[in-house]
């Protein structure tokens, strides 16, 4: 990994109920990203196990942070000398699960985020099966001269999550997602990602499932709201460099964070 102009990759793929096959596909995608020079590789929400129907199978297929999925990510991180960030179904208590994002290097797990805003919207109820994460602590990790913050999918609709990460020093927001298709959902996805970048003067690195279940459009957005790399509706990998100086210059020109009159507190 290089200290200057780190490269990040978003990998868009469709995980399913076959955990071993998901790990194999992730291996292929990480290798493809590494071949293009990526230092950080971001995969979608539910990368270890997913079906469109949420039921008791989630708990039966959940894993601990010491399970096969995280071990596979750690092996890929070591093999390719990079950091892998991915969403997973993590074991929780009382037969429920956490919707978790892990950032993994060859040294192990660098950051853990358990989804706080559950998707009880648009006719679905994620909270029937998933235990929300604890409030109040920002999930961040440092690499390559930048601080990265973790959030997940539906959290994107709550600007306080991104603000909490920026208050913890984040220069880039990582957003694994399974942004379900529906009327205007592509518009919401693209608009909210851009808004989070502009209002926080941060990079936004978002990885989604492809069509037909997700909207696709995984993308990397710079602190001025410009999409610098992206994938369309199908599977694929997009890579872009992150410039720490651009974050600093943008915040000097547009000091909106410094001019804030309110702070974020949990409720």
N, C-alpha and C positions, 0 to 999 in steps of 0.2 A: 504494500500500500504506500502511496505517495502522500506527502504532506500538502503539496500544492494542487489546487484544482481537483479535489476528489471527484470521482465519477460515481453516480448512483444509477441503479437500474430498477425499473418497475417491471415485474413479470405478471402477465395476465394469463390465467389459466382457470380451468373448471374442475376443481376438486370434486370427488364424489364419495361414495360409501366404501370404496376399496382403499384402505389406508396405505397398504404397501405400494399400490400403484400410484397413489398421490406422492409418496416419497420418491419413487422413481422419476416421476415427471418433474418434480421439484429439482432433482439432481440434474436433469437435462437442462432445465431453464437456468439454474445457477451456473452451470458450465458455459452455457451460451453467453450469459452476462459477463462472466469472468473473461471469456475470450475477447470481449469488447472492452476490457479494462476496468470493469466495475469494482469499486471498493466497498460499496454497500448495495445489497440486493434486497428488494422489498417484494414480498408475496402477499396474496390476498388474505382476507378474513377466512376462517374455517378451512385453512389449507390442509389440515391433517384428516378432516372428515367433514362431509357435507351431503345433505339431502334437502330438497326444497321443503319437505314435510318435517316439521319439528315434532319429535315425539320421544319416547323413552329410549330410543336407539342412541340418542346423543350421549346419555350417561354410560351406556354399554360400550361406547367407542371412545370415550374420553380418556385422556392420558395424563399422568403426572408430569411435572417438569423433569423428572428423571427417567422418562419413558423413551420409547423408540423414536418418536418424532424429533424431540429436542436432540437426542443423540445423533440422529441423521443430519440435522442442521449443523451441529458442532463439527461433525466429520467433514461436511462440505465447506464450512468456514476454514477448517485447517487445510484441506486439500487445495483450496483456491486463494488462501490468504485474504479473506474478506470477512465482512459482517453480514449475516442473514437476518432479516426481520420477517416474521410470518405470524399470521393469526392461527389459533388452534383452539380445539375444544379441550378444556382442562378439567380434570376431576375436581369436584367440590363435595361438600358434605350433604347428607340427607338425599342422596340420589339425584342431586342437581349437578350442573356444570358451570364453569366460568367460560365466558367468551374472552380469550386471552390473546395478547400479542407478546411475543418474546423477541428480543434482540440477542443474537448469539454470535460469539466469536470462537476462535479455537480454544480460548481460555474458559469458555462456559457462557452462561447467561449473563448478559450485561444490563438488561432492563426488562421489567415485566409490567404489563399494563392489563388490567382486567376491566372490561367494558363497563362503563358507569350508566350510560343512558341506553336502556334496552328498547328494542324495536317493537313497541306496542302501538303500532300505527299502520295505516293502509291495510287494515283487515288482518294483521298478524299480531301474535302475542309472544314475543321472545321471553318475557318474564315468567311464562308458565314452566319453563325448563331451565332457565339460566339465573344464576345468582349474580347480582350486580357487584361490581368491584367497590372497594372502600373509597370514600371521598377524601380529598384533601392533600394527597401526595402526588406530585407530578412525576411521571415516568420518563426519565431522560437518561441519555448516555452520551459520552464525549468520544469523538473519533475524528481524526483527520482535520483538526483545527476548528471543528464545528460542534455544537451541541444539538442533538436530535431529540425531539419529543414524540411520544407515542399516543395515539388516539385511534378510535375504531368507528368506521361506518356512520351509524346514526348519531354519534357524538358530533359529527360535522354540522348538524342542525343547531347545536348549542355553542355559541361563540365563546362562552365562558371557559370551555375546556381548552381551546387553543390559547386563550389569554392566560390561563393558569400555567400552561407550558412555557409561554413567552416570559411570564414573570419568573419562571425557574431558569431562564437564560437560553431558551431554545432559539436556534437560528433556522431550523428546518423542522417541519411537522410531517410525520409519517402516518399515513392513513390507510391501513389495510381495510378492505370493504367487501361486502357482498351487497351492492346497491341494486335492489330488486327492480326489474323493469316495470313500467306502468306509465300512465298518462303524465307527461311533463317530467318524468323522473330524470331523463338525460339532462334536461334544462336545469333542474334543481342541483344535480351532481356538479355540473360544470360551473354553475353560478356560485354555489357555496364553496367549492374548492378555491375559486378565484378570489372570492371575498375574504376567506381566511388568510390567503397570501397577502392581499393588499392591506387589510386592516392591521395585520400583525407584522408587516414588513419582513416576512420570512419566506423561505422556500416551502412549498407543499409537495409532498411525494406520495401519490395516491395509487394504490393497486386494487383493481376490481376483478370480479368474475366476468367472463365474456358473455355475450348473448348465447342462448335465448333467455337465461335466467337473470344474469346481471346486465347492466347497461354497457359494460366495457369502458372504453375511454379512460384507461389508466394513463396518468400523466404526471409530469414534473413541471411545476410552475415557479417562476422566479419571484423575488420579493416585490416586484412591480406589477405582478399579475399576468405576466406573459408566459404562455405555455411554451416551454423550450424543448420538450420531447413528449411523445405520447403514442399510444396504441389505439386502433379504432375499435371495432366491435368484436373481432375474433381473438384467438390466442396470439401472444407475441411478447416481445421484450423491447423496451425503450430505454435509452441511456442518455444521460446528460451530465455535464460537469456542474459542480456547485462552487460559486466564487464567494468566499467569506468577505472579500472587499466590497462586493456588490451589496451584501447585507448592510455593511457599515455605511456605505455611501447613500443607500436608500434611506436609512434611518437618520442620516444627517440632513438630507434634503426634505424628508417628510417625517419630522419627529413626533408622530402621532402617539407613540407609546409614552414618550416623555410628557406629552401634554394632557394625558388622561386625567380625569377628575374623579374616577371611581376605581375601586379594586374589586376582585372576585373573591367571594367567600362561599364555602359550601352551606347548604341548608338541608 
